């Protein structure tokens, strides 16, 4: 029979070896499940089971179908529009001809360059209403340098692009220095450009002295595709790489998502925004040179729909591919959707105000849709359950 003193000492030894409640909690593998209000701590096995159940639901045919429709709805609308104008009796005889398609995509190339350029500022949460006027300024001033000063072809092109970059840089400087809403700054810049172009050109187009090489480039084809469309392809690749595969592009996304948080993690917000406006102006200058190449003259009558169509294409592009997020592939599809419908309506013989009405309604619809999809995307990010990591090793636990 064990003495009482011995039993007491053995119980004390077992109690000293037993882990405290805090130690048992620390040793138990845990996983954090993101909740809307606050993180909840649950056992590792239970957290691992939740993503498995959710993943099973996501693999269901109904979910896959709805996801495809949500991501590629604009692509389906583009195909439906193309089929409509190809079979409609008023447009079928002209719409599918090679000349009509080339004119359609060539006319959209300038808008495409403007839209892809404005993506750089919009990703960072800023608007530029002056891009169309910057392009018009670049067109007129480049034509003037050719006509009045006899500049060589490439010098004039570089001047037009540099002028657009300069005006864009001024926008960025004023936005970051004065800390004023870019909507106000760029609206004022657009108005100032209109006044300067009217004063400088005396409301007369500049048609003499434009290099024939530039005009041929704006109207010739390469392998059946207009030359300026190849410029659009190059610009799309450059903007896509800049926004998706460079640290600067990731910084712009961070600034657009949460400017205060981006500043806290060390991103130079003001410098990044100013550079974004400069890049935007650069591509607006490129669009201005393309306008000159396409028209063969410097036209002081700047179309007021340039900036509106660019904004509509950018916002509407957020409804495709990366839903709720501005992206290059979606923007290209949106531009083609606008081009097909505007060209089809024009060939059908509708009044000019119908095209303007369609562009304006597309812009309103695109902004509303982008706002809704962006909110849904943020809600999904907050409520998503992350995949649990592997159980921590014994060494990590200790």
C-alpha atoms as one frame of an Amber mdcrd trajectory, in Angstrom:
protein
   0.000   0.000   0.000   1.387   3.369  -1.059   1.886   5.844   1.787  -0.266
   9.013   1.687   2.783  11.247   1.455   3.968   9.307  -1.614   0.554   9.609
  -3.341   0.516  13.333  -2.687   3.972  13.817  -4.155   3.038  11.789  -7.272
  -0.108  13.886  -7.827   1.922  17.044  -7.534   4.421  15.715 -10.084   1.650
  14.843 -12.581   0.062  18.266 -12.098   3.364  19.979 -12.751   3.833  18.021
 -15.979   0.271  18.686 -17.268   0.076  21.614 -19.699  -1.675  24.738 -18.544
  -4.855  25.798 -20.391  -2.900  28.493 -22.195  -0.312  25.930 -23.301  -3.007
  23.566 -24.594  -4.513  26.389 -26.627  -1.107  27.316 -27.988  -0.333  23.713
 -28.939  -3.660  23.180 -30.668  -3.305  23.936 -34.426  -5.506  26.905 -35.158
  -6.728  28.692 -38.273  -8.103  32.180 -38.612 -11.296  32.536 -40.625 -11.943
  36.016 -42.034 -15.289  37.429 -41.019 -16.990  40.651 -41.901 -16.751  42.155
 -38.408 -13.759  40.533 -36.712 -11.573  37.457 -37.122 -12.782  34.343 -35.394
 -10.396  31.632 -34.182 -11.517  28.070 -34.854  -9.768  24.693 -34.805  -7.609
  23.875 -37.809  -9.669  20.868 -38.934 -12.927  22.827 -38.924 -11.422  25.704
 -40.927 -10.044  23.244 -43.453 -13.492  21.747 -43.918 -15.135  25.101 -44.693
 -13.157  25.838 -47.915 -13.728  22.270 -49.031 -17.494  22.710 -48.787 -17.334
  26.116 -50.461 -15.139  24.718 -53.227 -17.624  21.949 -53.838 -20.342  24.550
 -54.296 -18.172  26.531 -56.664 -17.653  23.468 -58.829 -21.388  23.013 -59.379
 -22.621  23.532 -62.956 -24.979  26.312 -61.930 -22.235  28.304 -60.238 -19.853
  27.811 -63.164 -22.502  28.973 -65.639 -23.353  32.099 -63.645 -19.668  32.898
 -63.214 -19.024  32.611 -66.957 -22.027  34.811 -67.729 -20.879  37.368 -65.168
 -17.294  37.538 -66.389 -17.918  37.394 -70.122 -21.328  39.049 -70.453 -19.878
  41.943 -72.450 -18.195  39.487 -74.834 -21.548  37.829 -75.430 -23.159  41.243
 -76.020 -20.410  42.071 -78.521 -21.046  38.842 -80.432 -24.815  39.444 -80.342
 -24.362  42.990 -81.670 -22.122  41.761 -84.462 -24.658  39.105 -85.460 -27.488
  41.662 -85.313 -25.884  44.129 -87.729 -24.654  41.313 -89.945 -28.185  39.988
 -90.444 -30.278  43.173 -90.209 -31.662  44.064 -93.626 -30.630  47.729 -93.280
 -26.974  46.949 -92.540 -26.207  43.395 -93.671 -25.182  44.437 -97.167 -22.490
  46.847 -95.962 -21.520  45.921 -92.413 -19.566  42.749 -93.197 -17.509  44.195
 -96.045 -13.769  44.456 -95.530 -13.710  48.200 -96.099 -16.415  48.797 -93.518
 -14.663  46.688 -90.890 -11.316  48.372 -91.548 -12.843  51.826 -91.237 -14.546
  50.767 -88.006 -11.410  49.464 -86.281  -9.215  52.269 -87.649 -11.603  54.892
 -86.326 -11.600  53.177 -82.947  -7.789  53.013 -82.747  -7.457  56.644 -81.670
 -10.167  56.247 -79.008  -8.467  53.022 -77.935  -5.117  54.708 -77.340  -6.854
  57.466 -75.355  -8.797  54.943 -73.279  -5.794  52.759 -72.495  -3.836  55.842
 -71.473  -6.575  57.076 -69.159  -6.615  53.676 -67.443  -3.312  54.571 -65.790
  -4.866  57.501 -63.926  -8.211  55.791 -63.300  -6.571  52.769 -61.669  -5.127
  55.193 -59.104  -8.590  56.645 -58.462  -8.284  59.791 -60.596 -10.134  61.142
 -63.622  -8.796  63.122 -66.557 -11.428  64.955 -68.563  -8.834  66.709 -70.700
  -7.468  63.712 -72.640  -9.538  64.424 -75.729  -8.470  68.067 -75.765  -4.825
  67.139 -75.194  -5.053  64.894 -78.251  -6.615  67.741 -80.248  -3.883  70.149
 -79.099  -1.189  67.654 -80.114  -2.842  67.234 -83.519  -3.049  70.974 -84.256
   0.389  71.917 -82.943   2.123  69.039 -84.730   0.424  70.036 -87.974   1.535
  73.623 -87.355   5.163  72.597 -86.876   5.069  70.712 -90.170   3.259  73.450
 -92.065   4.842  76.619 -90.704   8.333  75.455 -89.776   8.977  72.516 -92.113
  10.000  70.089 -89.393  11.087  66.550 -90.382   8.628  63.690 -89.917  10.053
  62.142 -86.745  10.813  65.477 -85.073   7.173  66.479 -85.461   5.973  63.142
 -84.052   8.257  63.440 -81.026   7.078  67.021 -80.509   3.411  66.000 -80.506
   4.013  63.190 -78.010   6.198  65.404 -75.792   3.558  68.151 -75.821   0.932
  65.692 -74.586   3.295  64.485 -71.842   3.977  68.087 -70.803   0.294  68.984
 -70.452  -0.384  65.732 -68.618   2.514  66.489 -66.279   1.018  69.923 -65.540
  -2.268  68.233 -64.631  -0.478  65.855 -62.301   1.544  68.661 -60.720  -1.545
  70.767 -60.033  -3.539  67.814 -58.676  -0.807  66.767 -56.248   0.386  70.266
 -55.299  -2.988  71.916 -54.782  -4.684  68.722 -53.568  -7.755  69.626 -55.612
 -10.132  67.089 -57.121  -8.653  66.086 -60.512 -12.144  66.418 -61.986 -11.934
  70.199 -61.460  -8.297  70.560 -62.554  -8.657  68.584 -65.784 -11.969  70.264
 -66.630 -10.216  73.614 -66.384  -7.301  72.336 -68.464  -9.693  71.125 -71.152
 -11.362  74.520 -71.349  -8.008  76.333 -71.501  -6.848  74.074 -74.338 -10.004
  74.822 -76.327  -9.424  78.547 -75.983  -5.752  78.292 -76.950  -6.448  76.143
 -80.024  -9.155  78.545 -81.230  -6.812  81.536 -80.765  -3.804  79.881 -82.369
  -5.540  78.363 -85.396  -8.064  81.195 -85.859 -10.562  78.380 -86.348  -8.833
  77.337 -89.601  -7.666  73.795 -90.364  -3.980  73.308 -91.148  -3.747  71.251
 -94.321  -0.483  72.236 -96.016   2.919  70.727 -95.367   1.780  67.524 -93.644
   4.344  64.787 -94.503   2.909  62.261 -96.927   4.609  59.470 -95.044   2.511
  60.255 -91.978  -0.699  60.483 -94.010   0.027  57.174 -95.740   0.659  55.541
 -92.382  -2.733  56.730 -91.182  -4.558  55.271 -94.176  -2.525  52.233 -95.285
  -2.937  48.614 -94.230  -0.494  45.931 -93.169  -1.639  42.325 -93.806  -5.155
  43.672 -94.257  -5.204  45.575 -90.942  -4.875  49.385 -90.760  -1.440  50.500
 -89.617  -2.764  52.590 -86.747  -4.515  49.511 -85.334  -1.086  47.924 -84.882
  -0.164  50.978 -82.819  -3.198  50.235 -80.638  -2.031  46.644 -80.205   1.421
  47.795 -79.067  -0.086  50.338 -76.650  -2.404  47.670 -75.191   0.545  45.350
 -74.530   2.562  48.146 -72.919  -0.295  49.292 -70.655  -1.157  45.713 -69.689
   2.433  44.970 -68.705   2.738  48.285 -66.848  -0.395  47.780 -64.749  -0.172
  44.049 -64.130   3.515  43.136 -64.040   5.458  46.089 -62.641   5.850  47.412
 -59.082   4.632  50.806 -60.267   1.409  49.276 -61.580   0.834  47.480 -58.278
   1.410  50.768 -56.476  -1.252  52.424 -58.615  -3.733  49.670 -57.763  -2.908
  50.091 -54.072  -3.413  53.861 -54.277  -6.751  53.438 -56.004  -7.875  50.869
 -53.444  -6.863  52.784 -50.303  -4.733  55.897 -50.614  -4.142  56.299 -46.879
  -3.016  52.682 -46.494  -0.758  52.999 -49.540   0.932  56.013 -47.964   1.394
  54.136 -44.679   3.219  51.248 -46.374   5.725  53.627 -47.945   4.300  54.268
 -51.427   5.027  57.770 -52.697   1.452  58.572 -53.535   1.898  62.098 -54.913
   4.828  61.148 -57.127   2.987  58.079 -58.466  -0.136  60.113 -59.274   1.856
  62.860 -60.996   3.650  60.243 -63.098   0.303  58.611 -63.958  -1.005  61.897
 -65.363   2.221  62.336 -67.336   1.889  58.837 -68.826  -1.744  59.564 -69.618
  -0.693  62.758 -71.413   1.967  60.843 -73.313  -0.602  58.492 -74.819  -2.975
  61.387 -75.467  -0.132  62.915 -77.501   0.213  59.645 -79.401  -3.534  59.729
 -80.097  -3.187  63.304 -81.390  -0.478  62.282 -83.860  -2.701  59.402 -84.988
  -5.570  61.857 -85.475  -3.315  63.944 -87.709  -2.186  60.876 -89.650  -5.763
  59.725 -90.096  -7.240  63.085 -91.157  -4.196  64.487 -92.954  -4.870  67.907
 -91.416  -4.854  69.705 -88.092  -8.519  70.255 -87.281  -9.162  72.784 -84.474
 -12.704  71.451 -84.011 -11.929  68.969 -81.241 -14.716  66.374 -80.974 -16.298
  66.699 -77.520 -17.102  62.987 -77.439 -13.461  61.852 -77.378 -13.095  62.017
 -73.600 -16.636  60.728 -72.982 -16.122  57.689 -75.206 -12.768  56.977 -73.559
 -14.353  57.091 -70.097 -17.258  54.905 -71.243 -14.851  52.309 -72.635 -12.771
  52.260 -69.459 -15.732  51.911 -67.090 -17.545  49.419 -69.304 -14.379  47.311
 -69.476 -14.654  46.717 -65.720 -17.672  44.496 -66.437 -15.552  41.859 -68.203
 -12.753  39.487 -67.247 -11.671  41.025 -63.901 -15.163  42.042 -62.868 -15.294
  45.237 -60.842 -11.697  46.131 -61.675 -10.356  48.257 -64.535  -8.403  46.027
 -66.909  -6.971  46.116 -70.417  -8.712  43.062 -71.995 -12.121  44.230 -70.789
 -11.420  47.726 -72.107 -10.596  46.386 -75.577 -13.846  44.400 -75.634 -15.789
  47.462 -74.472 -14.265  49.604 -77.234 -15.182  47.012 -79.852 -18.713  46.839
 -78.439 -19.105  50.621 -78.747 -17.534  50.644 -82.228 -19.780  47.868 -83.567
 -22.964  49.495 -82.286 -22.099  53.041 -83.350 -21.017  51.843 -86.804 -24.094
  49.675 -87.150 -26.437  52.490 -86.164 -24.692  54.850 -88.577 -25.011  52.385
 -91.443 -28.690  51.943 -90.565 -29.187  55.640 -91.301 -30.195  56.824 -87.845
 -29.828  60.480 -86.893 -26.517  61.664 -85.480 -28.035  62.367 -82.081 -28.780
  58.653 -81.722 -25.043  57.892 -81.681 -24.418  60.603 -79.097 -27.326  59.322
 -77.024 -25.971  55.784 -77.194 -22.494  56.930 -76.089 -23.901  58.975 -73.209
 -26.177  56.198 -71.977 -23.308  53.724 -72.274 -21.190  55.978 -70.050 -23.932
  56.278 -67.406 -24.597  52.542 -67.489 -20.882  51.743 -67.345 -20.274  53.975
 -64.305 -23.254  52.514 -62.447 -22.274  48.963 -63.323 -18.636  49.511 -62.353
 -19.697  50.931 -58.981 -21.969  47.955 -58.241 -19.406  45.372 -59.337 -16.654
  47.073 -57.361 -18.754  46.933 -54.175 -19.540  43.256 -54.777 -15.846  42.539
 -55.285 -14.909  44.225 -52.006 -17.635  42.326 -50.134 -16.389  39.015 -51.559
 -12.844  39.862 -50.489 -13.963  40.625 -46.928 -16.126  37.524 -46.574 -13.884
  35.050 -48.414 -12.523  32.178 -46.316  -8.796  31.707 -46.962  -7.377  28.260
 -47.545  -5.778  27.058 -44.314  -2.074  26.534 -44.251  -0.507  23.240 -43.299
  -0.426  22.390 -39.598   2.534  24.059 -37.876   5.451  21.823 -37.118   6.532
  20.875 -33.592   9.456  23.262 -33.882   7.160  26.130 -34.857   4.784  25.366
 -32.002   7.558  25.523 -29.492
